[in-house]
Amino acid sequence: MAERTFRVWRGDKTGGKFAEYKVDVGKGWVVLDVIHRIQATQASDLACRWNCKAGKCGSCSMEINGKPRLSCLTRMNSFKEDEVVTIQPLKTFPIMKDLVTDVSWNYTQNKRIAPFKPGPRPKDGQYRMYQRDVERSQEFRKCIECYLCQNVCHVLRDQDKKDKFVGPRFMIRLASLEMHPLDTEDRIEKVMNEYGSGLCNITKCCTDVCPEHIHITDNAIIPLKERVVDRFFDPIAIILHKIFGKKKS
């Protein structure tokens, strides 16, 4: 065990400040272990959201030394032994208490998106898909909704355009639906006008923080932008769309 120093943000929507704690850290500990120790021995009222402690539920998202991370996957041996570790809530969403933020805005965005809509079944009653088509959208199903990508998105965080852009997490959802070989719903116009695809300038900050290593920018956002361009700015594609309707690509 070695004593380490931690600065933890304490407060609520009315304001707050950092409190300093000294904790004896054991071998193999992660930041979430530290938070639990502080709760058990020094501050029983410290609020922190967590669930699985295995990097699969996305609940324990927070900012650790200025970087959005899952506290259950952030190992203490990744910091210098004399380094003060600063722990604070996600900055993009309203603070509820201490390290807990109100992420309900994200669920509202999800409800805005038209759900999966398959076409009629063939005469034999069996849908058929190529494996390569399935694999394109399968990557996006790894999302654990930690909202770290939403937190670092400058459109949401710095420009506060939550009324115009749904954020990277829901660009993933839109891409998974648009790329599904059986889906027939046409969402491209809304991708541009309602969901704000044009506001993303592909800095890839969302991809950098994804704990599931989803290629958000390259495999979801850019393809959606390309479909918007094809639909509304490519004269040949515009004509083909009017003739044939939605076409998978």
RAKA-V289847 format. One record per residue. N is the residue number from 1. RES is the residue in one letter. PHI is phi in whole degrees, 0 to 359 (999 if undefined). OMEGA is omega in radians with two decimals (none if undefined). NEAR is the number of other C-alpha atoms within 12 Angstrom. Layout:
n=N res=RES phi=PHI omega=OMEGA near=NEAR
n=N res=RES phi=PHI omega=OMEGA near=NEAR
//
This chain:
n=1 res=M phi=999 omega=3.11 near=12
n=2 res=A phi=223 omega=-3.11 near=16
n=3 res=E phi=285 omega=3.12 near=18
n=4 res=R phi=233 omega=-3.12 near=27
n=5 res=T phi=253 omega=-3.13 near=26
n=6 res=F phi=230 omega=3.01 near=31
n=7 res=R phi=250 omega=-3.06 near=30
n=8 res=V phi=243 omega=-3.13 near=36
n=9 res=W phi=286 omega=3.10 near=33
n=10 res=R phi=237 omega=3.11 near=29
n=11 res=G phi=156 omega=3.12 near=25
n=12 res=D phi=216 omega=-3.06 near=22
n=13 res=K phi=295 omega=3.13 near=19
n=14 res=T phi=274 omega=3.14 near=12
n=15 res=G phi=138 omega=-3.14 near=14
n=16 res=G phi=175 omega=-3.14 near=18
n=17 res=K phi=200 omega=3.11 near=20
n=18 res=F phi=277 omega=3.04 near=20
n=19 res=A phi=246 omega=-3.10 near=22
n=20 res=E phi=260 omega=3.12 near=20
n=21 res=Y phi=228 omega=3.02 near=28
n=22 res=K phi=255 omega=-3.08 near=22
n=23 res=V phi=226 omega=3.02 near=30
n=24 res=D phi=279 omega=-3.04 near=21
n=25 res=V phi=262 omega=-3.14 near=27
n=26 res=G phi=268 omega=-3.14 near=18
n=27 res=K phi=294 omega=3.10 near=16
n=28 res=G phi=83 omega=-3.11 near=18
n=29 res=W phi=289 omega=2.97 near=27
n=30 res=V phi=247 omega=-3.08 near=29
n=31 res=V phi=299 omega=3.12 near=43
n=32 res=L phi=297 omega=3.05 near=35
n=33 res=D phi=300 omega=3.13 near=27
n=34 res=V phi=297 omega=3.13 near=38
n=35 res=I phi=299 omega=3.11 near=42
n=36 res=H phi=296 omega=3.13 near=27
n=37 res=R phi=292 omega=3.09 near=23
n=38 res=I phi=297 omega=3.11 near=29
n=39 res=Q phi=298 omega=-3.05 near=19
n=40 res=A phi=282 omega=-2.99 near=15
n=41 res=T phi=240 omega=-3.02 near=16
n=42 res=Q phi=229 omega=-3.06 near=17
n=43 res=A phi=215 omega=-3.09 near=22
n=44 res=S phi=293 omega=-3.13 near=13
n=45 res=D phi=265 omega=3.11 near=17
n=46 res=L phi=293 omega=-3.10 near=28
n=47 res=A phi=268 omega=3.13 near=27
n=48 res=C phi=208 omega=3.12 near=38
n=49 res=R phi=267 omega=3.07 near=30
n=50 res=W phi=200 omega=3.14 near=27
n=51 res=N phi=211 omega=-2.94 near=18
n=52 res=C phi=273 omega=-3.06 near=17
n=53 res=K phi=56 omega=-3.13 near=23
n=54 res=A phi=223 omega=3.10 near=19
n=55 res=G phi=72 omega=-3.08 near=27
n=56 res=K phi=236 omega=-3.12 near=23
n=57 res=C phi=261 omega=3.12 near=24
n=58 res=G phi=77 omega=-3.02 near=31
n=59 res=S phi=285 omega=-2.95 near=32
n=60 res=C phi=268 omega=3.10 near=43
n=61 res=S phi=293 omega=3.08 near=48
n=62 res=M phi=196 omega=3.10 near=44
n=63 res=E phi=253 omega=-3.07 near=32
n=64 res=I phi=239 omega=-3.03 near=36
n=65 res=N phi=53 omega=3.04 near=26
n=66 res=G phi=83 omega=-3.13 near=17
n=67 res=K phi=246 omega=3.09 near=27
n=68 res=P phi=295 omega=-3.10 near=35
n=69 res=R phi=210 omega=2.91 near=37
n=70 res=L phi=272 omega=-3.07 near=42
n=71 res=S phi=293 omega=-3.13 near=45
n=72 res=C phi=283 omega=3.12 near=34
n=73 res=L phi=251 omega=-3.11 near=32
n=74 res=T phi=266 omega=-3.05 near=31
n=75 res=R phi=281 omega=-3.12 near=23
n=76 res=M phi=293 omega=3.13 near=35
n=77 res=N phi=285 omega=3.05 near=20
n=78 res=S phi=276 omega=3.10 near=18
n=79 res=F phi=251 omega=3.06 near=20
n=80 res=K phi=294 omega=-3.05 near=13
n=81 res=E phi=298 omega=-3.14 near=17
n=82 res=D phi=259 omega=-3.08 near=14
n=83 res=E phi=279 omega=3.03 near=16
n=84 res=V phi=281 omega=-3.10 near=21
n=85 res=V phi=261 omega=-3.12 near=36
n=86 res=T phi=259 omega=-3.09 near=31
n=87 res=I phi=239 omega=-3.11 near=39
n=88 res=Q phi=213 omega=-3.11 near=41
n=89 res=P phi=286 omega=3.06 near=45
n=90 res=L phi=302 omega=-3.03 near=41
n=91 res=K phi=275 omega=-3.03 near=36
n=92 res=T phi=281 omega=-3.05 near=34
n=93 res=F phi=245 omega=-3.09 near=30
n=94 res=P phi=299 omega=3.12 near=24
n=95 res=I phi=281 omega=3.04 near=27
n=96 res=M phi=263 omega=3.07 near=25
n=97 res=K phi=198 omega=3.08 near=27
n=98 res=D phi=53 omega=-3.06 near=34
n=99 res=L phi=265 omega=-3.09 near=40
n=100 res=V phi=259 omega=3.10 near=32
n=101 res=T phi=244 omega=3.12 near=32
n=102 res=D phi=269 omega=-3.10 near=25
n=103 res=V phi=257 omega=-3.07 near=27
n=104 res=S phi=297 omega=3.11 near=17
n=105 res=W phi=305 omega=-3.12 near=23
n=106 res=N phi=296 omega=-3.14 near=32
n=107 res=Y phi=292 omega=3.08 near=17
n=108 res=T phi=295 omega=3.12 near=14
n=109 res=Q phi=296 omega=-3.12 near=27
n=110 res=N phi=298 omega=-3.14 near=22
n=111 res=K phi=292 omega=-3.12 near=15
n=112 res=R phi=285 omega=-3.03 near=20
n=113 res=I phi=272 omega=3.12 near=29
n=114 res=A phi=299 omega=-3.08 near=23
n=115 res=P phi=289 omega=3.10 near=19
n=116 res=F phi=303 omega=-3.09 near=21
n=117 res=K phi=225 omega=3.13 near=18
n=118 res=P phi=284 omega=3.08 near=19
n=119 res=G phi=281 omega=3.12 near=17
n=120 res=P phi=296 omega=3.12 near=14
n=121 res=R phi=290 omega=3.04 near=13
n=122 res=P phi=299 omega=-3.08 near=11
n=123 res=K phi=301 omega=-3.13 near=8
n=124 res=D phi=276 omega=3.07 near=8
n=125 res=G phi=81 omega=-3.06 near=9
n=126 res=Q phi=246 omega=2.99 near=11
n=127 res=Y phi=283 omega=3.11 near=15
n=128 res=R phi=227 omega=-3.14 near=18
n=129 res=M phi=220 omega=3.01 near=15
n=130 res=Y phi=279 omega=-3.12 near=12
n=131 res=Q phi=300 omega=-3.12 near=12
n=132 res=R phi=296 omega=3.10 near=14
n=133 res=D phi=287 omega=3.10 near=21
n=134 res=V phi=295 omega=-3.07 near=21
n=135 res=E phi=294 omega=-3.11 near=18
n=136 res=R phi=300 omega=-3.09 near=28
n=137 res=S phi=266 omega=-3.11 near=30
n=138 res=Q phi=298 omega=3.14 near=24
n=139 res=E phi=304 omega=-3.06 near=26
n=140 res=F phi=290 omega=3.14 near=36
n=141 res=R phi=285 omega=3.09 near=26
n=142 res=K phi=284 omega=-3.09 near=25
n=143 res=C phi=304 omega=3.13 near=31
n=144 res=I phi=256 omega=3.11 near=28
n=145 res=E phi=54 omega=3.03 near=34
n=146 res=C phi=281 omega=3.13 near=37
n=147 res=Y phi=64 omega=3.03 near=45
n=148 res=L phi=294 omega=3.12 near=44
n=149 res=C phi=294 omega=3.09 near=47
n=150 res=Q phi=295 omega=-3.09 near=43
n=151 res=N phi=292 omega=-3.09 near=42
n=152 res=V phi=271 omega=-3.13 near=36
n=153 res=C phi=296 omega=-3.05 near=40
n=154 res=H phi=293 omega=3.11 near=27
n=155 res=V phi=294 omega=3.12 near=30
n=156 res=L phi=274 omega=-2.99 near=31
n=157 res=R phi=279 omega=-3.04 near=24
n=158 res=D phi=265 omega=-3.10 near=15
n=159 res=Q phi=268 omega=3.10 near=16
n=160 res=D phi=51 omega=3.13 near=22
n=161 res=K phi=256 omega=3.14 near=21
n=162 res=K phi=294 omega=3.10 near=27
n=163 res=D phi=277 omega=-3.08 near=19
n=164 res=K phi=238 omega=-3.05 near=22
n=165 res=F phi=224 omega=-3.10 near=33
n=166 res=V phi=279 omega=3.09 near=42
n=167 res=G phi=94 omega=-3.07 near=48
n=168 res=P phi=302 omega=-3.10 near=53
n=169 res=R phi=302 omega=-3.07 near=41
n=170 res=F phi=269 omega=2.88 near=39
n=171 res=M phi=294 omega=3.06 near=47
n=172 res=I phi=298 omega=-3.12 near=44
n=173 res=R phi=298 omega=3.11 near=40
n=174 res=L phi=298 omega=3.13 near=46
n=175 res=A phi=296 omega=-3.12 near=43
n=176 res=S phi=296 omega=3.11 near=35
n=177 res=L phi=284 omega=-3.12 near=35
n=178 res=E phi=295 omega=-3.11 near=42
n=179 res=M phi=270 omega=-3.13 near=38
n=180 res=H phi=291 omega=-3.04 near=35
n=181 res=P phi=294 omega=-3.11 near=30
n=182 res=L phi=256 omega=-3.08 near=27
n=183 res=D phi=284 omega=-3.12 near=29
n=184 res=T phi=242 omega=-3.13 near=22
n=185 res=E phi=291 omega=3.13 near=25
n=186 res=D phi=257 omega=-3.09 near=28
n=187 res=R phi=247 omega=-2.97 near=34
n=188 res=I phi=298 omega=3.12 near=37
n=189 res=E phi=297 omega=3.10 near=24
n=190 res=K phi=289 omega=3.07 near=28
n=191 res=V phi=304 omega=-3.14 near=41
n=192 res=M phi=279 omega=-2.96 near=29
n=193 res=N phi=271 omega=-3.07 near=19
n=194 res=E phi=253 omega=-3.07 near=23
n=195 res=Y phi=265 omega=2.94 near=36
n=196 res=G phi=77 omega=-3.12 near=31
n=197 res=S phi=302 omega=-3.11 near=37
n=198 res=G phi=291 omega=-3.12 near=28
n=199 res=L phi=282 omega=3.13 near=30
n=200 res=C phi=283 omega=3.12 near=33
n=201 res=N phi=253 omega=3.00 near=20
n=202 res=I phi=46 omega=3.05 near=27
n=203 res=T phi=283 omega=3.12 near=20
n=204 res=K phi=69 omega=3.09 near=26
n=205 res=C phi=295 omega=3.11 near=29
n=206 res=C phi=294 omega=3.12 near=41
n=207 res=T phi=297 omega=-3.08 near=31
n=208 res=D phi=298 omega=-3.05 near=26
n=209 res=V phi=261 omega=-3.07 near=30
n=210 res=C phi=293 omega=-3.13 near=37
n=211 res=P phi=289 omega=3.11 near=32
n=212 res=E phi=264 omega=3.08 near=28
n=213 res=H phi=58 omega=3.06 near=23
n=214 res=I phi=282 omega=3.13 near=31
n=215 res=H phi=277 omega=-3.01 near=34
n=216 res=I phi=301 omega=-3.05 near=42
n=217 res=T phi=289 omega=-3.04 near=34
n=218 res=D phi=290 omega=-3.00 near=28
n=219 res=N phi=261 omega=-3.11 near=30
n=220 res=A phi=239 omega=-3.01 near=39
n=221 res=I phi=290 omega=-3.13 near=42
n=222 res=I phi=297 omega=3.07 near=28
n=223 res=P phi=301 omega=3.09 near=30
n=224 res=L phi=294 omega=3.08 near=40
n=225 res=K phi=299 omega=3.14 near=34
n=226 res=E phi=296 omega=3.13 near=24
n=227 res=R phi=291 omega=3.07 near=34
n=228 res=V phi=297 omega=3.12 near=30
n=229 res=V phi=298 omega=3.13 near=22
n=230 res=D phi=301 omega=-3.05 near=24
n=231 res=R phi=288 omega=-2.94 near=28
n=232 res=F phi=252 omega=-3.07 near=23
n=233 res=F phi=230 omega=3.09 near=16
n=234 res=D phi=259 omega=-3.05 near=15
n=235 res=P phi=301 omega=-3.13 near=13
n=236 res=I phi=291 omega=3.13 near=14
n=237 res=A phi=295 omega=3.12 near=22
n=238 res=I phi=297 omega=3.14 near=20
n=239 res=I phi=295 omega=-3.14 near=16
n=240 res=L phi=297 omega=3.13 near=16
n=241 res=H phi=296 omega=-3.14 near=22
n=242 res=K phi=294 omega=-3.12 near=14
n=243 res=I phi=278 omega=-2.97 near=11
n=244 res=F phi=253 omega=-3.10 near=11
n=245 res=G phi=78 omega=-3.08 near=17
n=246 res=K phi=298 omega=3.13 near=27
n=247 res=K phi=228 omega=3.12 near=25
n=248 res=K phi=287 omega=3.09 near=23
n=249 res=S phi=214 omega=none near=17
//
